[in-house]
Amino acid sequence: MLAVPVLVYAVGLDVHEATTVSLAVVAAAAATGATGQMRRGAVCWSSAAWFAGAAAAGSLLGAVGNQNASGSLLLFAFAGVMLLAARATWQRAGQPAAGIGGCPKARARVLVPVGFIVGAVTGLVGVGGGFLVVPALAIGLSFGMREAMGTSMVIVGIVSLCGLVAHLAAGSEMDWPVALVMGAATVAGAVAGPYLADRVPLKALGRGFAVLVAVVAVGVAAATAAGVAV
């Protein structure tokens, strides 16, 4: 969610290269974060397997679309999807069920189509998809907020890696120095994240996440409309 705007507007990469670097950075951060979530018992493995498998397939389709879309179109699509996810997460965080722990029964008939769609968006706009996976799990499958966030880390790691492979196979360029520096910083943040999350109330955690997503989405849309770094 943050990697693409930072790479485009702060680092100065073009949108297509930024999406590729973003997938590498997010894959590394998600893999690190998933380790911490596993230790906390916040990962629902059956659901993660169904969702990630379908999302990995969808990311291949999205990667093809990325190569054939303009930079401005990708950024506007990125911002629009983020706003929808922010609204859904805000609403879910205010519901009592969001605080109920435990893993619901894995429902393949729901996980597979939703996972495929999320994967396609991930491959298209170059994001790990956590801002989509969390509301999809919390709202569509009635996960508690902590389990939704924990399980999303595993899914995002797998999907980002598959999306990265698809982008490289399609001929996308990778700025390795930028990817390594940003990847190291995000890995450090992913190590600290689970410990901080345990100290934040669930409602505040969910709504804070929603606000962050919305703010970034508005900023990306405004910058794209103004023709900045497109």
C-alpha positions in Angstrom: 0.0 0.0 0.0 2.8 2.4 0.9 5.5 1.1 -1.3 4.1 2.1 -4.7 3.5 5.8 -3.8 6.9 6.1 -2.1 8.7 4.6 -5.0 6.9 6.7 -7.5 6.7 10.1 -5.7 9.7 10.0 -3.4 12.2 7.8 -5.2 11.2 8.8 -8.8 10.7 5.4 -10.4 8.2 5.1 -13.2 5.0 3.3 -12.3 5.7 0.0 -14.0 9.2 -0.3 -12.4 7.8 0.8 -9.0 5.2 -2.0 -9.1 7.9 -4.6 -9.6 10.1 -3.3 -6.9 7.1 -3.0 -4.6 6.3 -6.7 -5.0 9.8 -7.6 -4.0 9.8 -5.3 -0.9 6.3 -6.5 0.2 7.2 -10.2 -0.2 10.2 -9.8 2.1 8.3 -7.8 4.7 5.3 -10.1 4.6 7.5 -13.2 5.1 9.1 -11.6 8.1 5.8 -10.4 9.5 4.2 -13.8 9.0 6.8 -15.4 11.2 5.8 -13.2 14.1 2.1 -13.8 13.5 2.7 -17.6 13.5 4.3 -17.3 16.9 1.2 -15.4 18.1 -1.1 -18.1 16.7 -2.9 -15.5 14.5 -2.7 -17.4 11.2 -5.6 -19.5 10.0 -3.7 -22.0 7.8 -6.5 -23.7 5.9 -8.0 -20.5 4.8 -4.6 -19.1 3.9 -3.9 -22.0 1.6 -7.1 -21.7 -0.3 -6.9 -18.0 -0.6 -3.2 -17.8 -1.5 -3.4 -20.5 -4.2 -6.2 -18.7 -6.0 -4.6 -15.3 -5.5 -1.3 -16.6 -7.0 -3.2 -17.6 -10.1 -4.9 -14.3 -10.3 -1.6 -12.4 -10.0 -0.4 -13.9 -13.2 -3.4 -12.4 -15.1 -2.9 -9.1 -13.3 0.8 -8.9 -14.3 -0.1 -9.2 -18.0 -2.6 -6.3 -17.6 0.1 -4.2 -15.9 2.3 -4.4 -18.9 -0.5 -3.1 -21.2 -1.9 -0.3 -19.0 -0.8 3.3 -18.7 0.8 4.6 -15.5 -2.0 7.0 -14.8 -4.6 4.4 -15.2 -2.8 2.0 -12.8 -2.5 4.7 -10.2 -6.2 5.8 -10.4 -7.2 2.1 -10.2 -4.9 1.7 -7.2 -6.5 4.7 -5.4 -10.0 3.6 -6.2 -9.5 0.1 -4.8 -7.9 1.4 -1.7 -10.8 3.7 -0.9 -13.2 0.8 -1.1 -11.0 -1.3 1.1 -10.7 1.6 3.6 -14.4 2.0 3.9 -15.0 -1.8 4.4 -12.3 -2.0 7.0 -13.6 1.0 9.0 -17.1 -0.5 9.1 -15.9 -4.0 10.1 -13.6 -2.6 12.9 -16.6 -1.0 14.6 -18.5 -4.3 14.9 -18.4 -6.4 18.0 -17.6 -9.6 15.9 -14.3 -8.0 14.9 -12.9 -8.6 18.3 -13.8 -12.3 18.4 -10.8 -14.5 18.1 -10.3 -17.9 16.5 -10.3 -19.2 13.0 -13.6 -19.7 11.2 -14.2 -22.8 9.0 -12.3 -22.6 5.7 -14.9 -22.2 2.9 -13.2 -22.9 -0.5 -16.3 -21.7 -2.5 -15.8 -18.2 -1.0 -12.0 -18.2 -0.6 -11.1 -19.2 -4.2 -13.0 -16.6 -6.2 -12.2 -13.8 -3.7 -8.6 -14.9 -3.7 -8.4 -14.9 -7.5 -9.8 -11.3 -7.7 -7.4 -10.0 -5.0 -4.5 -11.7 -6.8 -5.5 -10.1 -10.1 -5.5 -6.6 -8.5 -2.2 -7.4 -6.8 -0.5 -8.3 -10.1 -2.1 -5.3 -11.9 -1.2 -2.5 -9.5 1.9 -4.0 -7.9 0.8 -4.1 -4.2 0.9 -7.0 -1.8 -2.9 -6.8 -1.4 -3.0 -6.7 2.4 -5.4 -3.7 2.4 -7.7 -6.0 0.3 -7.1 -9.3 2.1 -7.8 -7.9 5.5 -11.4 -6.7 4.7 -12.0 -9.7 2.5 -11.2 -12.1 5.5 -12.8 -9.9 8.1 -16.0 -9.1 6.3 -16.5 -11.9 3.8 -15.4 -14.7 6.1 -16.1 -13.2 9.6 -12.5 -13.4 10.8 -11.6 -11.6 14.0 -9.5 -8.5 13.2 -6.2 -10.0 14.6 -6.7 -13.3 12.7 -7.5 -11.4 9.5 -4.3 -9.3 9.8 -2.2 -12.3 10.8 -3.5 -14.6 8.0 -3.1 -11.8 5.5 0.6 -11.7 6.1 1.0 -15.3 4.9 -1.2 -14.7 1.9 0.5 -11.5 1.0 3.9 -13.0 1.1 2.9 -15.8 -1.3 1.0 -13.6 -3.6 3.6 -10.9 -3.8 6.3 -13.5 -4.6 4.2 -15.0 -7.4 3.4 -11.5 -8.7 7.1 -10.6 -8.7 8.0 -13.7 -10.7 5.2 -12.9 -13.2 6.4 -9.3 -13.6 10.1 -10.4 -14.1 9.0 -13.1 -16.6 7.0 -10.5 -18.5 10.1 -8.3 -18.9 9.7 -5.8 -16.1 12.9 -4.1 -14.8 14.1 -4.3 -11.2 16.0 -1.5 -9.4 17.9 -3.8 -7.1 19.7 -1.1 -4.9 16.3 0.5 -4.2 14.7 -2.8 -3.5 17.4 -4.0 -1.1 17.4 -0.7 0.9 13.7 -0.4 1.1 13.3 -4.2 1.7 15.7 -4.1 4.7 13.7 -1.2 6.3 10.4 -2.9 5.8 11.7 -6.1 7.3 12.8 -4.2 10.4 9.3 -2.7 10.7 7.7 -6.1 10.2 9.7 -7.5 13.1 8.4 -4.8 15.4 4.8 -4.8 14.1 3.4 -7.8 15.9 4.6 -6.6 19.3 3.1 -3.2 18.8 -0.2 -4.7 17.5 -0.7 -6.5 20.8 -0.7 -3.2 22.7 -3.3 -1.5 20.5 -7.1 -2.0 21.0 -8.7 -3.9 18.1 -11.1 -1.2 17.1 -8.3 1.4 17.1 -6.1 -1.0 15.1 -8.7 -1.6 12.4 -9.8 2.0 12.1 -6.3 3.3 12.2 -5.5 1.0 9.3 -8.6 2.2 7.4 -7.6 5.9 7.8 -4.1 5.2 6.6 -5.3 3.5 3.5 -7.8 6.3 2.8 -5.2 9.0 3.2 -2.7 7.3 0.9 -5.5 6.7 -1.7 -6.5 10.4 -1.8 -2.9 11.5 -2.0 -2.2 9.1 -4.9 -5.4 10.2 -6.8 -4.6 13.9 -6.3 -1.0 13.6 -7.4 -2.0 11.5 -10.5 -4.7 14.0 -11.4 -2.1 16.8 -11.2 0.3 14.8 -13.5 2.9 14.3 -10.8 5.4 11.4 -11.6 3.1 9.6 -14.0 
